[in-house]
C-alpha cells in the first residue's frame, strides 16, 4: 500500500544484506545474464523466489522457420515461470499447444506444475535489443503436480502507472495500491502469493509504500541507474534483502538521485520454508522426485498433460488452433 495517514505508523524495514549480481550462463553457451538470485541471494534466502535472470542481447534476426527457437525446447516442472520483456518481440511455444508472439513491454507466464515443454525467442528483428527478465517462483509441494496454466500479457494490459513524484510502476504480480483509492492487480497468476512490481523512478523521484503483512520476505533489485533504498545508497546490479518479519516495520523507501534515474524491482512473497531439490529446469522437494521426473522424461511420460499432436511442428496443428487446452 502507499503510505497514508492510516499507515504512517509503519517503520522502515531493515536491510539484512545486499550483494552484487553474478554472471551466469543459463543457455550453456557464450550468452550471459546478470543473475539477481540465486547468483547474489541464495534461493533459501530469496524464498519463494528461485531465480531472476536479467538479460540484454542484440537480436540476430527474427526466425524464419516457425519451428525453430533460439532457446530450444526444454522441460520445466514444479515452478512458475515469468518472462518479462521490456524491448524486442516475445515469441513462445509449448506442449499445451500455445504458439504466440507478443509486443513489449509485455510478458508471458507459465505455471508449469506437473510439466511443460516449451521453447522461446526468435521474434525480434535483427539488431534490435532483447531486454528483459526471466523470473522463477517456487510452488508448494502439495501443488507441484497440478495441471499447468499459461498466459500472455500484451503492453495494453501491462500499463505504466503514474505514481506521482516522478515515479511510475508496472504491476506484474499481486495487488498493489497505486493511489489511496485504486489498486492494480498483476496478470502473472503464481501459485504462491507474491507481489512483483517494476518501478521506473526519474531524477529526484521517490516513493514509499508498505508491503502487505502476509509477505514475509522482501527483495529489491536495482537493475538500472542508482539511488537509495531504505536511505542507503546503491548502484545498478545490486540486490537488497529486507527484513519483512516485523508487523510494524513494513515500509520500503526508494529515492533516485538528482543526476540518475533508478529502475528497481520489488519482489515480495510468502515464504514456503520447504526443502528444495533442484536440477536445471526441474524443481522438486526430494531427490526421489527428481529421479522420477527424469525417468518420466526418458520413458516418454513427460509432460503428463499435453496436446495430442506434435506441438513442435506448426504444420501438424489442427486448422485454426492456437491453444487447444
FENRADA-V505332 format. One record per pair of residues at least 24 apart in sequence whose ideal C-beta (glycine too) atoms are under 10 Angstrom apart, sorted by the first residue. I is the first residue (numbers start at 1). J is the second residue. Records with the same first field share a line. If there is no record, write none. Layout:
BEGIN
I=J + J
END
This chain:
BEGIN
1=175 + 176 + 177 + 178 + 180 + 183 + 209 + 210 + 211 + 212 + 250 + 251
2=163 + 164 + 176 + 177 + 178 + 179 + 180 + 182 + 207 + 208 + 209 + 210
3=177 + 180 + 207 + 208 + 209 + 210 + 250 + 251 + 252 + 253
4=177 + 179 + 180 + 210
5=180
6=180
7=177 + 208 + 209 + 210 + 250 + 251
8=208 + 210 + 251
9=210 + 248 + 250 + 251
10=208 + 209 + 210 + 211 + 213 + 246 + 247 + 248 + 249 + 250 + 251
11=210 + 246 + 248 + 249 + 250 + 251
12=208 + 229 + 230 + 231 + 242 + 243 + 249 + 250 + 251 + 252 + 253
13=210 + 211 + 218 + 220 + 229 + 230 + 240 + 241 + 242 + 243 + 244 + 245 + 246 + 249 + 250 + 251 + 252 + 253
14=230 + 242 + 243 + 244 + 245 + 246 + 249
15=220 + 229 + 230 + 231 + 232 + 234 + 240 + 241 + 242 + 243
16=41 + 45 + 217 + 218 + 219 + 240 + 241 + 242 + 243 + 244 + 245
17=41 + 45 + 219 + 239 + 240 + 241 + 242 + 243
18=219 + 220 + 222 + 229 + 230 + 232 + 234 + 238 + 239 + 240 + 241 + 242
19=45 + 237 + 238 + 239 + 240 + 241
20=234 + 235 + 236 + 237 + 238 + 239
21=52 + 53 + 54 + 221 + 222 + 223 + 236 + 237 + 238 + 239
22=237
24=51 + 53 + 54 + 55
26=51 + 53 + 55 + 71 + 134 + 280 + 281
27=55 + 57 + 70 + 71 + 72 + 121
28=280
31=55 + 57 + 70 + 71
32=56 + 57
33=57 + 133 + 134
34=133 + 221 + 223 + 236 + 237
35=134 + 237 + 239
36=133 + 135 + 219 + 220 + 221 + 222 + 223 + 237 + 238 + 239 + 265 + 267
37=135 + 136 + 219 + 221 + 239 + 241 + 267
38=136 + 278
39=239
40=219 + 221 + 237 + 238 + 239 + 240 + 241
41=219 + 221 + 239 + 240 + 241 + 267
42=241
43=136 + 138 + 276 + 278 + 283
44=271 + 273 + 275 + 276
45=217 + 219 + 241 + 271
46=136 + 137 + 138 + 217 + 219 + 239 + 241 + 267 + 269 + 271
47=137 + 138 + 192 + 216 + 217 + 269 + 270 + 271 + 272 + 273 + 274 + 276
48=79 + 80 + 136 + 137 + 138 + 139 + 140 + 190 + 191 + 192 + 193 + 194 + 215 + 217 + 267 + 269 + 270 + 271 + 272 + 273 + 274
49=135 + 136 + 137 + 138 + 190 + 192 + 194 + 196 + 217 + 219 + 221 + 267 + 268 + 269 + 271
50=78 + 79 + 80 + 81 + 135 + 136 + 137 + 138 + 139 + 276 + 278 + 283
51=79 + 81 + 133 + 134 + 135 + 136 + 137 + 138 + 278 + 283
52=82 + 84 + 133 + 134 + 135 + 136 + 137 + 196 + 219 + 221 + 223 + 239 + 265 + 267
53=83 + 132 + 133 + 134 + 135 + 136
54=131 + 132 + 133 + 134 + 135 + 221 + 223 + 224 + 236 + 237 + 265
55=83 + 85 + 130 + 131 + 132 + 133 + 134
56=86 + 87 + 88 + 129 + 130 + 131 + 132 + 223
57=88 + 121 + 124 + 129 + 130 + 131 + 132
58=88 + 124 + 126 + 127 + 128 + 129 + 130 + 131
59=87 + 88 + 89 + 121 + 122 + 123 + 124 + 125 + 126 + 127 + 128 + 129 + 130
60=122 + 124 + 126 + 127
61=122 + 124 + 125 + 126 + 127 + 128
62=88 + 89 + 91 + 101 + 121 + 122 + 123 + 124 + 125 + 126 + 128
63=91 + 121 + 122 + 123 + 124
64=122
65=122 + 314
66=91 + 93 + 99 + 122 + 313 + 314 + 315
67=93 + 99 + 119 + 310 + 312 + 313 + 314 + 315 + 316
68=119 + 121 + 122
69=93 + 118 + 119 + 120 + 121 + 122 + 123 + 312
70=119 + 120 + 121 + 122 + 123 + 124 + 130
71=118 + 119 + 120 + 121 + 122 + 134
72=118 + 119 + 120 + 121 + 312
73=117 + 118 + 119 + 120 + 311 + 312
74=116 + 117 + 118 + 119 + 120 + 280 + 281
75=112 + 115 + 116 + 117 + 118 + 280 + 281 + 282 + 293 + 294 + 296 + 297 + 302 + 303
76=110 + 111 + 112 + 113 + 115 + 116 + 117 + 118 + 136 + 148 + 280 + 281 + 282 + 283 + 303
77=112 + 113 + 114 + 115 + 116 + 139 + 144 + 145 + 148 + 281 + 282 + 283 + 284 + 289 + 290 + 293 + 296 + 297 + 302 + 303 + 304
78=112 + 113 + 114 + 115 + 136 + 138 + 139 + 140 + 141 + 143 + 144 + 145 + 276 + 277 + 278 + 281 + 282 + 283 + 284 + 285 + 289 + 290 + 293
79=110 + 111 + 112 + 113 + 116 + 135 + 136 + 137 + 138 + 139 + 144 + 190 + 191 + 278 + 281 + 282 + 283 + 284
80=109 + 110 + 111 + 112 + 113 + 135 + 136 + 137 + 138 + 139 + 148 + 149 + 173 + 188 + 189 + 190 + 191 + 192 + 194
81=108 + 109 + 110 + 111 + 112 + 116 + 118 + 120 + 134 + 135 + 136 + 137 + 150 + 188 + 190 + 281
82=107 + 108 + 109 + 110 + 111 + 132 + 133 + 134 + 135 + 136 + 137 + 151 + 153 + 172 + 173 + 186 + 187 + 188 + 190 + 194 + 196
83=107 + 108 + 109 + 110 + 118 + 120 + 121 + 132 + 133 + 134 + 135 + 152
84=108 + 109 + 131 + 132 + 133 + 134 + 135 + 153 + 158 + 170 + 172 + 173 + 188 + 196 + 198 + 265
85=120 + 123 + 124 + 130 + 131 + 132 + 133 + 134
86=129 + 130 + 131 + 132 + 133 + 170 + 198 + 200 + 223 + 224 + 263
87=124 + 128 + 129 + 130 + 131 + 132
88=121 + 123 + 124 + 125 + 128 + 129 + 130 + 131 + 132
89=121 + 122 + 123 + 124 + 125 + 128 + 130
90=120 + 121 + 122 + 123 + 124 + 130 + 132 + 152 + 153 + 154
91=119 + 120 + 121 + 122 + 123 + 124
92=118 + 119 + 120 + 121 + 122 + 123 + 150 + 152
93=117 + 118 + 119 + 120 + 122 + 311 + 312 + 314
94=118 + 119 + 120 + 148 + 150 + 303 + 306 + 307 + 311 + 312 + 323 + 325
95=119 + 148 + 302 + 303 + 305 + 306 + 307 + 311 + 312 + 325
96=147 + 148 + 149 + 150 + 303 + 305 + 306 + 307 + 311 + 323 + 324 + 325
97=150 + 306 + 307 + 308 + 309 + 311 + 317 + 318 + 321 + 322 + 323 + 324 + 325
98=150 + 151 + 152 + 307 + 311 + 321 + 322 + 323 + 324 + 325
99=311 + 314 + 317 + 321 + 322 + 323
100=150 + 152 + 154 + 322 + 323
101=152 + 154
102=152 + 153 + 154 + 155 + 158
103=154 + 155 + 156
104=130 + 131 + 132 + 154 + 155 + 158
105=131 + 132 + 153 + 154 + 155 + 158 + 159 + 160 + 170 + 198
106=132 + 152 + 153 + 154 + 155 + 156 + 157 + 158 + 187
107=132 + 133 + 135 + 151 + 152 + 153 + 154 + 155 + 157 + 158 + 170 + 172 + 173 + 186 + 187 + 188
108=150 + 151 + 152 + 153 + 154 + 188
109=135 + 137 + 149 + 150 + 151 + 152 + 153 + 172 + 173 + 186 + 187 + 188 + 189 + 190
110=148 + 149 + 150 + 151 + 188
111=137 + 139 + 143 + 146 + 147 + 148 + 149 + 150 + 151 + 188 + 189 + 190 + 191
112=136 + 139 + 144 + 146 + 148 + 149 + 150 + 281 + 282 + 283 + 303
113=139 + 143 + 144 + 145 + 146 + 147 + 148 + 149 + 191 + 303 + 304 + 305
114=143 + 144 + 145 + 146 + 147 + 148 + 293 + 296 + 302 + 303 + 304 + 305
115=144 + 145 + 147 + 148 + 282 + 293 + 296 + 297 + 301 + 302 + 303 + 304 + 305 + 306
116=148 + 149 + 150 + 281 + 302 + 303 + 305 + 306
117=281 + 297 + 302 + 303 + 306 + 311 + 312
118=148 + 150 + 281 + 303 + 311
119=311 + 312
131=223 + 224
133=172 + 196 + 198 + 221 + 223 + 265
135=172 + 173 + 188 + 190 + 194 + 196 + 221 + 265 + 267
136=278 + 281 + 283
137=173 + 188 + 190 + 191 + 192 + 193 + 194 + 196 + 267 + 269 + 272 + 283
138=190 + 191 + 192 + 194 + 269 + 271 + 272 + 274 + 276 + 278 + 283 + 285
139=190 + 191 + 192 + 272 + 274 + 283 + 284 + 285
140=191 + 192 + 270 + 272 + 274 + 285
141=272 + 274 + 275 + 284 + 285 + 286 + 289
142=191 + 274 + 285
143=191 + 192
144=191 + 274 + 283 + 284 + 285 + 289
145=284 + 289 + 304
146=191 + 305
147=303 + 304 + 305 + 325
148=303 + 304 + 305 + 306 + 325
149=189 + 190 + 191 + 325
150=323 + 325
151=187 + 188 + 189
152=187 + 323
153=186 + 187 + 188
154=187
157=187
158=186 + 187 + 188 + 198
159=184
160=198 + 200
161=197
163=197 + 199 + 200 + 201 + 205 + 206 + 207 + 209
164=205 + 206 + 207
165=201 + 202 + 204 + 205 + 206 + 207 + 208 + 255 + 256
166=200 + 201 + 202 + 203 + 204 + 205 + 206 + 207 + 256 + 261 + 262
167=199 + 200 + 201 + 202 + 205 + 206 + 207 + 254 + 255 + 256 + 262
168=198 + 199 + 200 + 201 + 202 + 205 + 207
169=197 + 198 + 199 + 200 + 201 + 207 + 209 + 264 + 266
170=196 + 197 + 198 + 199 + 200 + 265
171=195 + 196 + 197 + 198 + 266
172=196 + 197 + 198 + 265 + 266 + 267
173=197 + 267 + 268 + 269
174=212 + 214 + 215 + 266 + 268 + 269
175=212
176=209 + 211 + 212 + 266 + 268
177=209 + 210 + 212
178=209
190=269
192=269 + 270 + 271 + 272
193=268 + 269 + 270
194=266 + 267 + 268 + 269 + 270
195=266 + 267 + 268 + 269 + 270
196=265 + 266 + 267 + 268 + 269
197=252 + 264 + 265 + 266 + 267 + 268
198=223 + 263 + 264 + 265 + 266
199=252 + 254 + 256 + 262 + 263 + 264 + 265 + 266
200=224 + 225 + 256 + 261 + 262 + 263 + 264
201=225 + 227 + 254 + 255 + 256 + 257 + 260 + 261 + 262 + 263 + 264
202=256 + 260 + 261 + 262
203=227 + 256 + 257 + 258 + 259 + 260 + 261 + 262
204=255 + 256 + 257 + 258 + 259 + 260 + 261
205=254 + 255 + 256 + 257 + 261 + 262
206=253 + 254 + 255 + 256 + 262
207=252 + 253 + 254 + 255 + 256 + 262 + 264 + 266
208=251 + 252 + 253 + 254 + 255
209=250 + 251 + 252 + 253 + 254 + 266
210=249 + 250 + 251 + 252
211=242 + 244 + 249 + 250 + 251 + 252 + 266 + 268 + 269
212=244 + 250 + 268 + 270
213=244 + 246 + 247 + 248 + 250
214=244 + 268 + 269 + 270
215=244 + 250 + 266 + 267 + 268 + 269 + 270 + 271
216=243 + 244 + 245 + 246 + 268 + 269 + 270 + 271 + 273
217=241 + 242 + 243 + 244 + 245 + 267 + 268 + 269 + 270 + 271 + 272
218=242 + 243 + 244 + 245 + 250 + 252 + 266 + 267 + 268 + 269
219=244 + 265 + 266 + 267 + 268 + 269
220=252 + 254 + 264 + 265 + 266 + 267 + 268
221=263 + 264 + 265 + 266 + 267
222=254 + 262 + 263 + 264 + 265
223=262 + 263 + 264 + 265
224=260 + 261 + 262 + 263 + 264
225=256 + 257 + 259 + 260 + 261 + 262 + 263 + 264
226=256 + 257 + 259 + 260 + 261 + 262
227=254 + 255 + 256 + 257 + 260 + 261 + 262 + 263 + 264
228=253 + 254 + 255 + 256 + 257 + 262
229=253 + 254 + 255 + 262 + 264
230=254 + 255
231=255
233=257
234=262 + 264
235=260 + 262
236=260 + 262 + 263 + 264
238=264
239=265 + 267
240=264
241=267
242=266 + 268
244=268 + 269 + 270 + 271
245=271
END
